[in-house]
Amino acid sequence: MSAIDDLPPLRDIIREHSLSARKSLGQNFLLDLNLTARIARAAGPLEDSTVIEVGPGPGGLTRALLAMGAKRVIAIERDERSIDALDYIVKRYPGRIEIVHGDAQHFDPRPLLDGGKAKIVANLPYNIATQLLVDWLSIEPWPPWYDTMVLMFQREVAERIVAHEDEEAYGRLAVLANWRAETKILFDISPAAFVPQPKVTSSVVRLIPRAAPEPCDRRMLEQVAAAAFGQRRKMLRQSLKALSVDPARLAAAAQIDATRRAETISVAGFVAMARELADIRSTK
């Protein structure tokens, strides 16, 4: 008997289906069902929710989501071996889980949501975690089709997501994430909880989309942040030249000195510069 349900231990499922984790797929299986339950709880009440899960593997988090009452789980899995291994969960929770065999980077769940909102809860494959997050934060129009994301990343990536100005981890990812969402690291997970053990600590991050972020063109914001952090040791008056506009004009729009460096500029400052860039481009 496991901590959350009456299904077989995950190690037995892995052994039965020869589910050795594949580095090429960024797989690290989380086997501690107490931890998967903690991740599921972090997403809030699940009884009326559709949950999107990426990379379920042998199904530890999937089981927790269903045991915690998720109305429906849509699990996206690229690895055919795991598709077969998840059948024991499908039989245990009939009608509440849908397995999609495919690549999460090219999957649009909206046709399956009937116009409703979903939650994204996942132990993301390390090799695509950051790109998936950027894709979800770049959805247009905004607000997006999800109301909460609870995601696991390597600790270093998690710190980059939640960072604020004047912090070492602050960069382009933090600007995009904190412009469009409220972000928070909830807790860490030791490498010992995974099979195989990664070399780094993992962190669970919650992101709640802002209903009305400060208005600006996302593409302009990304361009300003890319230019500023592309030469982060240089002053804005130098780094923003990559945009082929007058850096002083962008800085003035944000009421900041062009001698400052990117890591000292708040998200609001970047938004103001992005709006000014959009105005400049629109008149050319």
C-alpha positions in Angstrom: 0.0 0.0 0.0 1.4 3.4 -1.0 1.1 6.7 0.7 -1.7 8.0 -1.6 -3.5 5.1 -3.2 -3.8 1.3 -3.5 -1.7 1.0 -6.7 1.6 -0.9 -7.0 4.9 0.8 -5.9 6.4 2.9 -8.6 9.6 0.9 -8.5 7.6 -2.2 -9.5 6.0 -0.3 -12.4 9.5 0.8 -13.6 10.8 -2.7 -13.3 7.9 -4.3 -15.1 8.1 -2.0 -18.1 11.9 -1.6 -18.2 11.5 2.2 -17.7 15.2 3.1 -17.4 15.3 6.9 -17.5 16.6 8.3 -20.7 19.0 11.3 -20.6 18.0 12.2 -24.2 14.4 12.9 -22.9 15.6 14.7 -19.7 14.0 12.0 -17.6 14.4 11.8 -13.8 11.6 9.9 -12.1 10.3 11.1 -8.8 9.4 8.1 -6.8 8.5 9.5 -3.4 4.7 9.6 -3.4 4.6 11.9 -0.3 6.5 14.5 -2.4 4.3 14.0 -5.5 1.3 14.6 -3.2 2.9 17.7 -1.9 3.3 19.0 -5.4 -0.3 18.2 -6.2 -1.5 20.0 -3.1 0.5 23.1 -4.1 -1.8 23.6 -7.1 -4.8 24.3 -4.8 -8.2 22.6 -4.8 -8.4 20.2 -7.8 -11.9 18.8 -7.5 -13.3 21.0 -10.4 -10.0 21.2 -12.3 -8.5 19.9 -15.5 -4.8 19.4 -15.0 -2.2 19.3 -17.8 0.8 17.2 -16.9 3.9 17.0 -19.0 6.2 13.9 -18.8 4.3 11.7 -16.4 6.8 8.8 -16.7 5.7 5.9 -14.4 2.9 8.1 -13.1 3.9 9.2 -9.6 2.6 12.8 -9.9 -0.3 11.6 -12.1 -1.5 9.3 -9.3 -1.2 12.1 -6.7 -3.2 14.5 -8.8 -6.0 11.9 -9.3 -5.9 10.8 -5.6 -6.2 14.5 -4.6 -9.4 14.7 -6.6 -8.5 16.2 -9.9 -11.6 16.1 -12.1 -9.5 15.3 -15.1 -5.8 14.8 -16.0 -4.4 15.3 -19.5 -1.0 13.7 -19.4 1.4 14.4 -22.4 4.0 11.8 -22.8 6.6 11.5 -25.6 8.1 8.1 -24.4 6.1 5.2 -25.8 7.3 3.0 -22.9 5.6 5.2 -20.4 2.4 5.2 -22.4 2.1 1.5 -21.8 3.2 1.8 -18.2 0.4 4.3 -17.4 -2.3 1.9 -18.3 -2.6 0.8 -14.7 -3.6 4.3 -13.7 -6.1 4.6 -16.6 -7.8 1.4 -15.3 -7.8 2.6 -11.7 -9.3 6.0 -12.6 -11.6 5.4 -15.6 -12.8 8.5 -17.4 -10.6 10.9 -15.5 -7.3 10.6 -17.3 -6.4 11.1 -20.9 -2.9 10.1 -22.2 -1.7 12.1 -25.2 1.3 10.6 -27.0 3.2 13.6 -28.3 5.7 16.4 -27.8 4.5 19.0 -25.3 6.4 21.7 -27.2 3.9 21.2 -30.1 0.8 20.4 -28.2 -2.2 22.8 -27.9 -4.6 21.6 -25.2 -7.3 24.2 -25.8 -9.4 21.9 -28.1 -9.7 19.5 -25.1 -10.7 22.2 -22.6 -14.1 23.1 -23.9 -13.4 26.8 -23.3 -12.5 26.3 -19.6 -9.3 26.9 -17.7 -6.7 24.4 -16.7 -3.8 24.0 -14.3 -0.4 22.9 -15.4 1.3 20.7 -12.9 4.5 18.9 -13.9 7.9 17.5 -13.1 9.2 18.9 -16.3 11.9 17.1 -18.3 15.1 19.1 -17.6 16.1 19.5 -21.2 12.9 21.4 -22.3 11.7 22.9 -19.0 12.8 26.5 -19.7 11.6 26.5 -23.3 8.2 25.2 -22.2 7.9 27.9 -19.6 8.8 30.6 -22.0 6.2 29.2 -24.5 3.5 29.2 -21.8 4.4 32.8 -20.8 4.3 34.0 -24.4 0.8 32.9 -25.1 -1.3 35.4 -27.0 -3.9 36.7 -26.3 -3.4 37.1 -22.5 -4.7 35.9 -20.0 -3.9 32.4 -21.0 -5.9 29.1 -20.9 -4.4 28.1 -17.5 -4.9 29.8 -14.1 -2.0 28.2 -12.2 1.3 26.5 -13.0 3.1 24.4 -10.5 6.3 23.2 -12.1 9.6 21.6 -11.1 12.9 22.9 -12.3 16.6 22.7 -11.4 17.2 25.0 -8.5 19.3 27.3 -10.7 16.5 27.8 -13.2 13.9 28.3 -10.5 16.1 31.1 -9.1 16.2 32.7 -12.5 12.4 32.6 -12.8 11.6 34.4 -9.5 14.6 36.8 -9.4 14.2 40.6 -9.0 16.4 43.4 -9.9 19.7 43.6 -8.0 19.8 39.9 -7.6 22.5 37.8 -9.3 20.0 35.5 -11.0 18.0 38.4 -12.5 17.8 38.3 -16.3 15.6 38.0 -19.4 13.6 35.0 -18.0 12.8 36.8 -14.8 11.6 39.9 -16.7 9.2 37.9 -18.8 8.0 35.6 -15.9 7.4 38.4 -13.4 5.8 40.7 -16.0 3.1 38.1 -16.7 2.9 36.2 -13.5 3.3 36.2 -9.8 6.2 33.8 -9.1 7.3 31.9 -6.0 9.6 29.0 -5.1 7.6 26.8 -2.8 10.1 24.1 -1.7 13.2 22.2 -2.8 13.5 18.5 -3.5 16.7 16.6 -2.9 18.5 14.7 -5.7 18.0 11.5 -3.5 14.3 11.6 -4.3 14.8 10.8 -8.0 15.9 7.9 -10.1 18.4 8.4 -11.4 19.7 11.0 -9.0 20.4 14.3 -10.7 23.5 16.2 -9.7 21.5 19.3 -8.6 18.7 20.1 -6.2 15.3 20.7 -7.8 12.7 23.3 -6.8 9.0 23.5 -7.2 7.8 26.9 -8.5 4.3 28.3 -8.6 3.3 30.9 -11.2 -0.1 32.6 -11.2 -0.9 34.6 -14.4 -1.6 38.2 -13.9 -5.0 39.1 -15.2 -3.7 42.5 -16.5 0.1 42.8 -16.7 1.4 46.3 -17.4 0.5 46.9 -21.0 3.3 46.6 -23.6 4.1 44.5 -26.7 5.7 41.3 -25.5 8.0 41.1 -28.5 9.3 44.6 -27.8 9.8 43.7 -24.1 11.8 40.6 -25.1 13.9 42.6 -27.5 14.8 45.2 -24.9 15.6 42.6 -22.3 17.7 40.6 -24.8 19.7 43.6 -25.7 20.2 44.8 -22.2 21.2 41.4 -20.7 23.1 40.4 -23.8 25.8 42.8 -22.6 24.9 42.8 -18.9 28.2 44.2 -17.7 27.8 47.3 -19.9 25.7 50.4 -19.3 22.4 50.7 -21.0 23.7 53.5 -23.2 26.0 50.9 -24.7 24.0 47.6 -24.6 20.8 49.1 -26.0 22.5 50.3 -29.1 21.8 46.8 -30.4 18.2 47.9 -30.9 19.3 50.6 -33.5 17.6 53.3 -31.5 18.8 56.0 -29.1 19.4 54.3 -25.8 19.0 57.6 -23.9 15.4 58.0 -25.3 14.5 54.5 -24.0 16.1 55.2 -20.6 14.3 58.5 -20.3 11.0 56.9 -21.0 11.6 54.7 -18.0 12.9 57.6 -15.9 16.2 55.9 -15.4 19.8 56.9 -16.1 21.3 55.4 -19.2 24.5 54.7 -17.2 22.7 52.0 -15.2 23.1 48.3 -16.0 20.4 45.8 -16.9 20.4 43.9 -13.6 19.4 47.1 -11.7 16.3 47.8 -13.8 12.9 46.7 -12.5 10.3 44.9 -14.6 8.3 48.1 -14.7 11.4 49.9 -16.1 11.8 47.3 -18.9 8.1 47.6 -19.7 8.4 51.4 -20.0 11.4 51.0 -22.4 9.5 48.4 -24.4 6.6 50.8 -24.9 8.9 53.5 -26.0 10.6 51.1 -28.5 7.2 50.2 -29.9 6.4 53.9 -30.4 9.7 54.5 -32.2 9.2 51.5 -34.4 5.6 52.5 -35.2 6.7 55.9 -36.6 9.3 54.5 -38.9 
